[in-house]
Amino acid sequence: MIAFGRPSTDPSVKERVFSGIQPTGELHIGNYFGAVINYIRLQEEYECIYSIVDYHAITVDHDPKLLPAKVLAMAADLLACGLDPDKAILFVQSHVPEHTELAWIFNCLTSFGDLTRMTQFKEKAKQQEFVSAGLFDYPVLQAADILLYRASKVPVGEDQLQHLELARRIARRFNSRFGEFFPEVEPILSEAPRVMSPAEPTMKMSKSLGEKHYIGVMEPEASIYEKVKTAVTDVGPRGPEMSPGVANLFLILKLSADSRLYDELEEEYRTGKLKYVRLKEAVFESLMGVLRPIQARRRELERDLGGVKQVLEAGAARAREIAQENMREIRRLIGVGLESFNPGR
């Protein structure tokens, strides 16, 4: 049974974490080191709820024939990376309709001015020929995703802090109007710096930039080798400080290698003895040391996609149990639904 009001202060009760991940179809190493590896660590300490947010994915142009396969592929990728459905809830956003119900309620508590100040909307709108109301309203659905489960912590990157602050404002507005119910959500910032494109190291690694700009977690080994081998290093003479390309290779090495190897190569760089072919070989071998076991687990899951679907169905059932109970109280508090209807009063 869920206790209403503020979350428990009992130290034996785990704090609840929520995070949503877009069904892009394939994880790249920037996703893995920046977010997914954090998901795996958090499931050991918190009550974690992770959602593949397919409703968010339709705020921009998408192929409805491909989206279900992308959702399933993302679920398989997360499981291969180490997400444990016995320790965390994994489900698909659209399988729990309370997300959109709460989003509508939050729309009625969110000011138009707040949404016009969202910098991510402005950036994404420039990339779209058709700018939908859904894209504009994206942060409200995101707030509903989090607060539906009364999560107190959310792992986010710095680029999502503005959206999280909006979720906090919505929660405060609800609490002041209808009574204390939602917690003050706190961010869990990833300590991993951004992994950049191997082909253009001044830009963040992204699939949207094109194939040469990202390294997929499930990408064939020969393709990864080629991308690391051809990664940009110095443009012109080597300076006293690392160029963006060299710094990016050292970052990938730091995230994937034994610290002794990283320290050894960094010392060689400082003393001018490092050959970049050695650095790239070390990056490739260290990276594949991380990725090979993940890829092996992923191949096993590919042979049992029915099992992956069962994980998502079970996760949706667990998530909806929490969502339905919270929504009953939310409806009562705002005076809508059967929960609030009492003709005898």
NORJOSUL-V151666 format. One record per pair of residues at least 24 apart in sequence whose C-alpha atoms are under 10 Angstrom apart, sorted by sequence separation. I is the first residue (numbers start at 1). J is the second residue. D is the distance in Angstrom with one decimal. If there is no record, write none. Layout:
I/J/D ; I/J/D
This chain:
51/75/9.4 ; 112/136/9.8 ; 115/139/7.7 ; 139/163/5.8 ; 140/164/10.0 ; 142/166/9.5 ; 143/167/4.7 ; 147/171/7.7 ; 17/42/8.1 ; 112/137/9.6 ; 114/139/10.0 ; 115/140/8.6 ; 138/163/9.2 ; 139/164/8.3 ; 142/167/7.8 ; 143/168/8.2 ; 161/186/9.8 ; 257/282/8.3 ; 261/286/9.5 ; 17/43/8.7 ; 140/166/8.0 ; 141/167/9.5 ; 143/169/9.7 ; 144/170/9.4 ; 161/187/7.6 ; 253/279/8.6 ; 256/282/10.0 ; 257/283/7.7 ; 16/43/9.9 ; 110/137/9.8 ; 139/166/7.5 ; 140/167/7.4 ; 143/170/7.8 ; 144/171/9.7 ; 160/187/9.4 ; 242/269/8.8 ; 249/276/9.7 ; 253/280/9.1 ; 256/283/7.9 ; 257/284/9.9 ; 17/45/9.8 ; 18/46/9.8 ; 23/51/9.8 ; 24/52/9.8 ; 50/78/9.9 ; 139/167/7.8 ; 143/171/8.6 ; 161/189/9.2 ; 199/227/8.0 ; 241/269/9.9 ; 242/270/9.5 ; 255/283/9.8 ; 256/284/9.5 ; 257/285/8.7 ; 258/286/8.1 ; 16/45/9.7 ; 17/46/6.5 ; 18/47/8.6 ; 19/48/8.1 ; 20/49/8.6 ; 21/50/7.6 ; 22/51/8.6 ; 23/52/6.2 ; 158/187/9.3 ; 160/189/9.8 ; 198/227/7.0 ; 199/228/9.3 ; 240/269/9.8 ; 241/270/9.1 ; 250/279/8.0 ; 253/282/7.4 ; 254/283/8.9 ; 256/285/9.2 ; 257/286/5.1 ; 15/45/8.5 ; 16/46/5.9 ; 17/47/6.1 ; 18/48/6.0 ; 19/49/6.6 ; 20/50/5.7 ; 21/51/6.3 ; 22/52/5.8 ; 23/53/6.8 ; 24/54/9.6 ; 107/137/8.1 ; 110/140/7.7 ; 140/170/8.6 ; 152/182/8.7 ; 153/183/9.3 ; 156/186/9.8 ; 157/187/8.7 ; 158/188/9.9 ; 197/227/10.0 ; 198/228/7.1 ; 201/231/8.6 ; 240/270/8.3 ; 246/276/8.4 ; 249/279/7.7 ; 250/280/9.2 ; 253/283/5.1 ; 256/286/5.6 ; 257/287/7.3 ; 14/45/7.4 ; 15/46/5.5 ; 16/47/4.7 ; 17/48/4.7 ; 18/49/4.8 ; 19/50/5.1 ; 20/51/4.6 ; 21/52/5.0 ; 22/53/5.3 ; 23/54/6.4 ; 109/140/9.6 ; 150/181/8.2 ; 151/182/8.4 ; 152/183/5.9 ; 153/184/8.6 ; 154/185/7.1 ; 155/186/8.7 ; 156/187/6.3 ; 157/188/8.4 ; 158/189/7.1 ; 198/229/9.5 ; 199/230/7.8 ; 200/231/8.4 ; 201/232/7.2 ; 249/280/7.3 ; 252/283/6.7 ; 253/284/8.5 ; 255/286/9.0 ; 256/287/5.5 ; 257/288/9.9 ; 14/46/5.3 ; 15/47/6.0 ; 16/48/5.8 ; 17/49/6.1 ; 18/50/5.8 ; 19/51/6.4 ; 20/52/5.7 ; 21/53/5.8 ; 22/54/6.7 ; 23/55/9.9 ; 150/182/5.8 ; 151/183/7.2 ; 152/184/6.4 ; 153/185/5.4 ; 154/186/6.4 ; 155/187/5.8 ; 156/188/6.1 ; 157/189/5.9 ; 158/190/8.5 ; 198/230/8.0 ; 199/231/5.6 ; 200/232/7.1 ; 201/233/8.7 ; 240/272/9.7 ; 250/282/9.7 ; 251/283/9.3 ; 252/284/9.2 ; 253/285/9.4 ; 254/286/9.2 ; 255/287/8.5 ; 256/288/8.6 ; 257/289/8.3 ; 13/46/9.1 ; 14/47/5.7 ; 15/48/8.5 ; 16/49/7.5 ; 17/50/8.3 ; 18/51/7.9 ; 19/52/8.8 ; 20/53/5.8 ; 21/54/8.7 ; 22/55/9.1 ; 23/56/9.1 ; 24/57/8.3 ; 50/83/9.5 ; 107/140/6.6 ; 149/182/9.1 ; 150/183/6.3 ; 151/184/8.8 ; 152/185/4.5 ; 153/186/4.8 ; 154/187/5.0 ; 155/188/4.3 ; 156/189/5.5 ; 157/190/6.3 ; 198/231/4.8 ; 199/232/5.7 ; 200/233/9.9 ; 246/279/8.9 ; 249/282/9.6 ; 250/283/7.8 ; 253/286/6.7 ; 254/287/9.9 ; 256/289/7.8 ; 257/290/8.6 ; 13/47/8.9 ; 14/48/9.3 ; 19/53/9.4 ; 20/54/9.5 ; 22/56/7.2 ; 23/57/7.0 ; 103/137/9.1 ; 106/140/6.5 ; 107/141/8.6 ; 147/181/9.7 ; 148/182/8.8 ; 150/184/9.1 ; 151/185/6.8 ; 152/186/6.1 ; 153/187/5.6 ; 154/188/5.7 ; 155/189/5.8 ; 156/190/6.7 ; 157/191/9.2 ; 197/231/8.5 ; 198/232/6.2 ; 199/233/9.3 ; 238/272/9.2 ; 246/280/9.6 ; 249/283/6.8 ; 252/286/8.7 ; 253/287/7.3 ; 256/290/6.5 ; 21/56/9.2 ; 22/57/6.3 ; 50/85/9.9 ; 103/138/9.5 ; 105/140/9.5 ; 106/141/8.2 ; 147/182/6.7 ; 150/185/8.5 ; 151/186/9.0 ; 152/187/8.6 ; 153/188/6.5 ; 154/189/8.4 ; 155/190/6.9 ; 157/192/9.5 ; 197/232/9.1 ; 198/233/8.9 ; 249/284/9.6 ; 252/287/7.5 ; 255/290/9.6 ; 256/291/9.4 ; 20/56/9.4 ; 21/57/9.6 ; 49/85/9.8 ; 103/139/9.4 ; 104/140/8.4 ; 147/183/8.0 ; 157/193/9.6 ; 48/85/9.9 ; 55/92/9.2 ; 56/93/8.8 ; 103/140/6.0 ; 104/141/8.2 ; 106/143/8.1 ; 107/144/9.7 ; 147/184/9.5 ; 157/194/9.3 ; 40/78/9.1 ; 49/87/9.4 ; 50/88/7.3 ; 51/89/8.1 ; 52/90/7.7 ; 53/91/8.9 ; 54/92/7.0 ; 55/93/6.8 ; 56/94/9.6 ; 102/140/9.2 ; 103/141/4.9 ; 106/144/7.2 ; 147/185/8.3 ; 39/78/9.2 ; 40/79/9.7 ; 43/82/10.0 ; 48/87/7.5 ; 49/88/5.8 ; 50/89/5.9 ; 51/90/5.8 ; 52/91/6.3 ; 53/92/6.3 ; 54/93/6.1 ; 55/94/6.3 ; 102/141/8.0 ; 103/142/8.1 ; 105/144/8.9 ; 120/159/8.1 ; 146/185/8.5 ; 43/83/7.8 ; 44/84/9.6 ; 47/87/7.6 ; 48/88/4.9 ; 49/89/4.7 ; 50/90/4.9 ; 51/91/5.1 ; 52/92/4.8 ; 53/93/4.9 ; 54/94/6.5 ; 100/140/9.7 ; 101/141/9.4 ; 103/143/7.6 ; 104/144/8.8 ; 119/159/9.2 ; 120/160/8.5 ; 25/66/8.9 ; 36/77/9.8 ; 37/78/9.6 ; 40/81/7.9 ; 41/82/9.4 ; 42/83/9.9 ; 43/84/7.9 ; 46/87/9.0 ; 47/88/6.6 ; 48/89/6.3 ; 49/90/6.3 ; 50/91/6.7 ; 51/92/5.4 ; 52/93/5.9 ; 53/94/7.4 ; 54/95/9.5 ; 100/141/6.9 ; 102/143/9.1 ; 103/144/5.2 ; 119/160/9.9 ; 202/243/9.6 ; 203/244/9.5 ; 25/67/8.2 ; 36/78/7.4 ; 39/81/9.7 ; 40/82/6.1 ; 41/83/9.1 ; 43/85/9.6 ; 45/87/9.6 ; 46/88/8.7 ; 47/89/8.4 ; 48/90/8.7 ; 49/91/8.2 ; 50/92/8.6 ; 51/93/5.7 ; 52/94/8.8 ; 53/95/10.0 ; 99/141/7.2 ; 100/142/9.9 ; 102/144/5.7 ; 103/145/8.1 ; 120/162/8.9 ; 143/185/9.9 ; 201/243/8.9 ; 202/244/6.3 ; 234/276/9.5 ; 24/67/8.7 ; 25/68/9.5 ; 39/82/8.9 ; 40/83/5.5 ; 43/86/9.6 ; 44/87/7.3 ; 50/93/9.3 ; 51/94/9.4 ; 52/95/10.0 ; 99/142/8.9 ; 101/144/8.6 ; 102/145/8.4 ; 119/162/8.2 ; 120/163/8.8 ; 201/244/5.6 ; 202/245/7.8 ; 233/276/7.8 ; 23/67/7.6 ; 25/69/7.5 ; 26/70/7.6 ; 37/81/7.7 ; 39/83/7.3 ; 40/84/7.9 ; 43/87/6.0 ; 44/88/8.9 ; 51/95/9.9 ; 55/99/9.5 ; 99/143/9.4 ; 100/144/7.5 ; 103/147/9.9 ; 118/162/7.1 ; 119/163/9.4 ; 200/244/8.8 ; 201/245/5.1 ; 23/68/8.9 ; 25/70/4.2 ; 26/71/9.7 ; 32/77/10.0 ; 36/81/7.6 ; 37/82/8.3 ; 42/87/9.8 ; 43/88/6.0 ; 51/96/10.0 ; 55/100/8.9 ; 99/144/5.9 ; 100/145/8.5 ; 102/147/8.8 ; 103/148/9.2 ; 117/162/9.3 ; 118/163/7.5 ; 200/245/7.7 ; 201/246/8.7 ; 23/69/9.1 ; 24/70/6.3 ; 25/71/6.8 ; 27/73/9.3 ; 32/78/9.2 ; 36/82/8.9 ; 37/83/9.0 ; 42/88/9.2 ; 43/89/9.4 ; 98/144/8.8 ; 99/145/5.8 ; 102/148/7.1 ; 198/244/9.7 ; 199/245/8.3 ; 201/247/8.7 ; 202/248/9.3 ; 23/70/5.6 ; 24/71/7.8 ; 25/72/8.3 ; 26/73/7.0 ; 27/74/7.4 ; 36/83/8.5 ; 40/87/9.6 ; 98/145/9.0 ; 99/146/9.1 ; 101/148/9.7 ; 197/244/9.9 ; 198/245/7.0 ; 201/248/6.8 ; 229/276/9.3 ; 230/277/9.9 ; 233/280/9.8 ; 22/70/9.4 ; 23/71/5.1 ; 25/73/5.8 ; 26/74/6.4 ; 40/88/9.2 ; 99/147/9.3 ; 100/148/9.9 ; 115/163/9.4 ; 118/166/9.2 ; 196/244/8.6 ; 197/245/8.5 ; 198/246/9.6 ; 201/249/9.4 ; 229/277/7.6 ; 22/71/8.4 ; 23/72/8.3 ; 24/73/8.8 ; 25/74/5.8 ; 32/81/8.3 ; 39/88/9.3 ; 99/148/6.8 ; 196/245/8.3 ; 228/277/9.8 ; 231/280/8.3 ; 21/71/9.9 ; 23/73/7.9 ; 24/74/7.2 ; 25/75/9.5 ; 26/76/9.9 ; 27/77/7.2 ; 98/148/7.7 ; 99/149/9.7 ; 198/248/7.6 ; 229/279/9.6 ; 230/280/8.9 ; 23/74/5.7 ; 26/77/7.5 ; 27/78/8.7 ; 115/166/8.7 ; 196/247/9.4 ; 197/248/8.2 ; 198/249/8.0 ; 228/279/9.8 ; 229/280/6.1 ; 22/74/8.3 ; 23/75/8.5 ; 25/77/9.1 ; 93/145/8.1 ; 114/166/7.6 ; 195/247/9.8 ; 196/248/6.2 ; 228/280/6.2 ; 229/281/7.7 ; 21/74/8.7 ; 195/248/6.6 ; 196/249/9.0 ; 227/280/9.9 ; 228/281/8.1 ; 21/75/9.9 ; 194/248/8.9 ; 195/249/9.0 ; 228/282/10.0 ; 229/283/9.5 ; 114/169/9.6 ; 193/248/9.7 ; 196/251/9.2 ; 225/280/8.9 ; 228/283/7.5 ; 229/284/8.3 ; 110/166/8.6 ; 195/251/7.2 ; 196/252/9.3 ; 225/281/8.5 ; 228/284/6.5 ; 21/78/10.0 ; 110/167/9.5 ; 194/251/8.8 ; 195/252/7.2 ; 227/284/9.4 ; 193/251/7.9 ; 194/252/9.8 ; 225/283/9.5 ; 226/284/9.5 ; 110/169/8.5 ; 111/170/9.4 ; 192/251/9.1 ; 193/252/9.8 ; 225/284/6.3 ; 228/287/9.9 ; 109/169/9.4 ; 110/170/6.5 ; 195/255/9.7 ; 224/284/7.6 ; 225/285/9.0 ; 106/167/9.4 ; 109/170/6.5 ; 108/170/9.8 ; 109/171/9.1 ; 192/254/10.0 ; 193/255/9.5 ; 225/287/9.9 ; 107/170/9.2 ; 110/173/8.6 ; 192/255/8.0 ; 221/284/9.2 ; 224/287/9.2 ; 225/288/9.2 ; 60/124/9.0 ; 106/170/6.9 ; 109/173/6.9 ; 110/174/9.9 ; 224/288/8.7 ; 60/125/9.5 ; 106/171/8.8 ; 109/174/7.2 ; 60/127/9.7 ; 61/128/8.5 ; 106/173/9.6 ; 221/288/7.6 ; 60/128/7.6 ; 61/129/9.7 ; 106/174/8.3 ; 109/177/9.7 ; 23/92/9.6 ; 60/129/9.9 ; 61/130/8.7 ; 105/174/9.7 ; 20/90/9.8 ; 60/130/8.4 ; 61/131/9.8 ; 217/287/9.6 ; 221/291/9.2 ; 17/88/9.6 ; 18/89/9.5 ; 20/91/9.7 ; 21/92/9.8 ; 60/131/8.0 ; 61/132/9.9 ; 217/288/9.4 ; 221/292/8.6 ; 20/92/9.3 ; 21/93/9.8 ; 59/131/8.6 ; 60/132/7.8 ; 219/291/9.2 ; 220/292/9.9 ; 20/93/8.4 ; 59/132/6.8 ; 217/290/9.4 ; 218/291/7.5 ; 58/132/9.9 ; 59/133/8.3 ; 60/134/8.5 ; 217/291/6.4 ; 218/292/8.7 ; 221/295/9.9 ; 59/134/5.3 ; 60/135/7.1 ; 216/291/9.6 ; 217/292/9.1 ; 220/295/9.1 ; 58/134/8.3 ; 59/135/5.0 ; 218/294/7.8 ; 219/295/8.5 ; 58/135/8.7 ; 59/136/8.7 ; 217/294/8.0 ; 218/295/5.7 ; 56/134/8.3 ; 57/135/9.6 ; 59/137/9.1 ; 217/295/7.5 ; 218/296/9.3 ; 55/134/9.3 ; 56/135/8.2 ; 59/138/7.6 ; 218/298/7.9 ; 56/137/9.9 ; 57/138/9.9 ; 218/299/9.4 ; 56/138/6.8 ; 55/138/9.3 ; 56/139/9.5 ; 56/141/8.0 ; 55/141/8.8 ; 56/142/8.2 ; 53/142/9.2 ; 53/145/8.9 ; 51/145/8.5 ; 51/146/9.9 ; 50/146/10.0 ; 49/146/9.3 ; 49/149/8.4 ; 49/151/8.7 ; 48/151/8.9 ; 47/151/9.1 ; 48/153/9.5 ; 49/154/9.9 ; 48/154/9.6 ; 46/153/9.3 ; 42/155/9.0 ; 39/155/8.0 ; 38/155/7.9 ; 38/156/10.0 ; 36/155/9.9 ; 35/155/7.7 ; 35/156/7.8 ; 20/142/8.3 ; 34/156/9.3 ; 35/157/8.2 ; 19/142/9.5 ; 34/157/8.0 ; 20/145/7.8 ; 19/145/8.3 ; 20/146/8.5 ; 18/145/8.0 ; 19/146/7.3 ; 18/146/5.8 ; 17/146/8.4 ; 18/147/8.7 ; 16/146/9.9 ; 18/148/9.7 ; 18/149/7.7 ; 17/149/8.8 ; 18/150/8.8 ; 19/151/9.3 ; 16/149/8.0 ; 17/150/8.9 ; 18/151/5.9 ; 16/150/7.5 ; 17/151/5.3 ; 18/152/8.1 ; 19/153/8.9 ; 20/154/9.2 ; 15/150/9.8 ; 16/151/4.8 ; 17/152/6.3 ; 18/153/6.7 ; 19/154/5.9 ; 20/155/9.3 ; 15/151/7.5 ; 16/152/5.8 ; 17/153/4.9 ; 18/154/5.4 ; 19/155/6.4 ; 20/156/9.6 ; 81/217/9.2 ; 15/152/6.6 ; 16/153/6.5 ; 17/154/5.6 ; 18/155/7.6 ; 19/156/8.0 ; 15/153/7.6 ; 16/154/8.7 ; 17/155/7.7 ; 80/218/9.9 ; 77/217/8.5 ; 77/218/8.2 ; 7/150/7.9 ; 6/150/9.0 ; 7/151/8.8 ; 5/150/9.8 ; 7/152/8.1 ; 181/326/9.4 ; 4/150/9.7 ; 6/152/10.0 ; 42/188/9.8 ; 181/329/8.9 ; 182/330/9.8 ; 181/330/8.2 ; 38/188/9.5 ; 38/189/9.6 ; 179/330/9.9 ; 38/190/7.2 ; 178/330/8.9 ; 181/333/9.2 ; 37/190/9.7 ; 38/191/9.1 ; 180/333/9.8 ; 35/189/9.5 ; 38/192/9.3 ; 178/332/9.6 ; 179/333/7.4 ; 34/189/9.7 ; 35/190/6.9 ; 37/192/9.8 ; 178/333/5.8 ; 179/334/9.4 ; 34/190/6.4 ; 35/191/9.7 ; 174/330/9.6 ; 177/333/9.4 ; 178/334/6.3 ; 33/190/9.1 ; 34/191/7.9 ; 35/192/8.5 ; 177/334/8.7 ; 178/335/9.4 ; 33/191/9.6 ; 34/192/5.5 ; 175/333/9.8 ; 33/192/6.7 ; 34/193/7.2 ; 174/333/9.5 ; 33/193/8.7 ; 34/194/6.8 ; 174/334/9.0 ; 33/194/8.6 ; 34/195/7.8 ; 30/192/9.4 ; 33/195/8.1 ; 30/193/9.2 ; 31/194/9.3 ; 32/195/9.9 ; 30/194/6.8 ; 31/195/8.7 ; 30/195/5.2 ; 29/195/7.7 ; 30/196/7.6 ; 28/195/9.9 ; 29/196/9.8 ; 30/197/9.1 ; 17/185/9.4 ; 17/186/9.6 ; 5/175/9.7 ; 17/187/9.7 ; 149/319/8.1 ; 17/188/9.2 ; 148/319/9.7 ; 149/320/9.5 ; 148/320/9.9 ; 150/322/9.4 ; 149/322/6.6 ; 150/323/9.2 ; 5/179/8.4 ; 6/180/7.0 ; 7/181/8.7 ; 30/204/8.4 ; 31/205/8.9 ; 148/322/8.3 ; 149/323/6.2 ; 5/180/5.7 ; 6/181/6.0 ; 7/182/8.4 ; 30/205/6.2 ; 31/206/9.1 ; 148/323/6.0 ; 149/324/9.7 ; 4/180/8.8 ; 5/181/4.5 ; 6/182/6.8 ; 7/183/6.9 ; 29/205/8.4 ; 30/206/8.0 ; 147/323/9.6 ; 148/324/9.0 ; 149/325/9.6 ; 150/326/8.3 ; 4/181/6.6 ; 5/182/7.2 ; 6/183/6.2 ; 7/184/10.0 ; 28/205/8.2 ; 29/206/9.8 ; 148/325/9.8 ; 149/326/7.3 ; 3/181/10.0 ; 4/182/9.0 ; 5/183/8.5 ; 6/184/9.3 ; 28/206/8.0 ; 145/323/9.9 ; 148/326/6.9 ; 149/327/9.5 ; 27/206/10.0 ; 28/207/7.9 ; 147/326/9.5 ; 148/327/7.5 ; 27/207/9.1 ; 26/207/9.0 ; 148/330/9.4 ; 24/207/8.7 ; 30/214/8.0 ; 32/216/9.3 ; 29/214/7.6 ; 30/215/8.1 ; 31/216/9.2 ; 32/217/7.5 ; 28/214/6.4 ; 29/215/6.0 ; 30/216/8.8 ; 31/217/8.8 ; 27/214/9.6 ; 28/215/5.4 ; 29/216/6.0 ; 30/217/9.1 ; 27/215/8.7 ; 28/216/3.9 ; 29/217/5.6 ; 27/216/5.8 ; 28/217/5.0 ; 29/218/9.3 ; 26/216/6.8 ; 27/217/5.7 ; 28/218/7.9 ; 26/217/7.5 ; 27/218/7.5 ; 28/219/8.6 ; 26/218/7.5 ; 27/219/9.3 ; 26/219/9.0 ; 81/290/9.8 ; 81/291/8.8 ; 81/293/8.7 ; 82/294/8.0 ; 80/293/8.5 ; 81/294/5.5 ; 80/294/5.4 ; 81/295/8.5 ; 79/294/9.1 ; 80/295/7.2 ; 82/297/9.2 ; 78/294/9.5 ; 80/296/8.1 ; 81/297/8.0 ; 77/294/8.3 ; 80/297/5.2 ; 81/298/8.2 ; 95/312/9.0 ; 77/295/8.7 ; 79/297/8.4 ; 80/298/5.0 ; 91/309/9.5 ; 95/313/8.3 ; 33/252/8.9 ; 79/298/7.9 ; 80/299/8.7 ; 77/297/9.0 ; 78/298/9.1 ; 80/300/8.8 ; 91/311/7.8 ; 92/312/6.7 ; 95/315/9.6 ; 96/316/6.4 ; 34/255/9.9 ; 76/297/9.1 ; 77/298/6.4 ; 80/301/7.5 ; 90/311/7.3 ; 91/312/4.7 ; 92/313/8.4 ; 95/316/6.2 ; 96/317/8.3 ; 98/319/10.0 ; 99/320/9.6 ; 102/323/9.7 ; 30/252/9.2 ; 33/255/7.1 ; 76/298/6.6 ; 77/299/9.9 ; 79/301/8.3 ; 89/311/8.9 ; 90/312/6.1 ; 91/313/7.0 ; 94/316/9.3 ; 95/317/8.7 ; 96/318/9.9 ; 98/320/7.7 ; 29/252/8.8 ; 33/256/8.8 ; 76/299/9.4 ; 89/312/8.6 ; 90/313/8.9 ; 91/314/7.8 ; 92/315/8.2 ; 93/316/8.2 ; 96/319/7.3 ; 97/320/8.4 ; 76/300/9.7 ; 77/301/8.8 ; 90/314/8.4 ; 91/315/4.8 ; 92/316/6.8 ; 95/319/9.3 ; 96/320/5.7 ; 99/323/8.1 ; 73/298/9.4 ; 76/301/6.4 ; 77/302/9.7 ; 86/311/9.7 ; 89/314/8.4 ; 90/315/5.1 ; 91/316/4.9 ; 95/320/8.4 ; 96/321/9.5 ; 98/323/6.4 ; 102/327/7.6 ; 105/330/9.3 ; 75/301/9.9 ; 76/302/7.5 ; 85/311/6.9 ; 89/315/5.1 ; 90/316/7.4 ; 91/317/8.6 ; 93/319/9.6 ; 97/323/9.0 ; 98/324/7.0 ; 101/327/8.6 ; 105/331/9.2 ; 84/311/9.9 ; 85/312/9.0 ; 88/315/8.5 ; 89/316/7.9 ; 91/318/8.8 ; 92/319/9.6 ; 96/323/7.8 ; 97/324/9.4 ; 73/301/9.7 ; 76/304/9.6 ; 89/317/9.5 ; 90/318/9.1 ; 91/319/7.4 ; 96/324/9.0 ; 98/326/9.4 ; 99/327/9.6 ; 102/330/8.6 ; 73/302/8.7 ; 76/305/7.8 ; 79/308/8.4 ; 85/314/9.0 ; 86/315/9.8 ; 89/318/7.2 ; 90/319/8.4 ; 91/320/9.7 ; 98/327/7.2 ; 102/331/9.3 ; 105/334/9.0 ; 72/302/9.9 ; 75/305/9.7 ; 85/315/7.6 ; 89/319/7.0 ; 76/307/9.6 ; 73/305/9.0 ; 76/308/6.4 ; 79/311/9.5 ; 72/305/7.9 ; 75/308/7.0 ; 76/309/9.2 ; 72/306/9.9 ; 75/309/8.6 ; 73/308/9.2 ; 76/311/9.8 ; 72/308/7.4 ; 75/311/8.8 ; 72/309/7.3 ; 75/312/7.8 ; 72/312/8.8 ; 29/287/9.1 ; 52/312/9.6 ; 51/312/9.5 ; 29/291/9.1 ; 51/315/9.2 ; 50/315/9.1 ; 51/316/9.1 ; 49/315/8.9 ; 51/319/9.3 ; 49/318/9.7 ; 50/319/9.5 ; 49/319/7.7 ; 2/321/9.9 ; 1/321/9.9 ; 2/322/7.5 ; 1/322/8.9 ; 4/325/9.6 ; 3/325/9.9 ; 4/326/8.0 ; 2/325/7.4 ; 3/326/9.4 ; 1/325/8.6 ; 2/326/7.9 ; 5/329/10.0 ; 4/329/7.9 ; 4/330/10.0
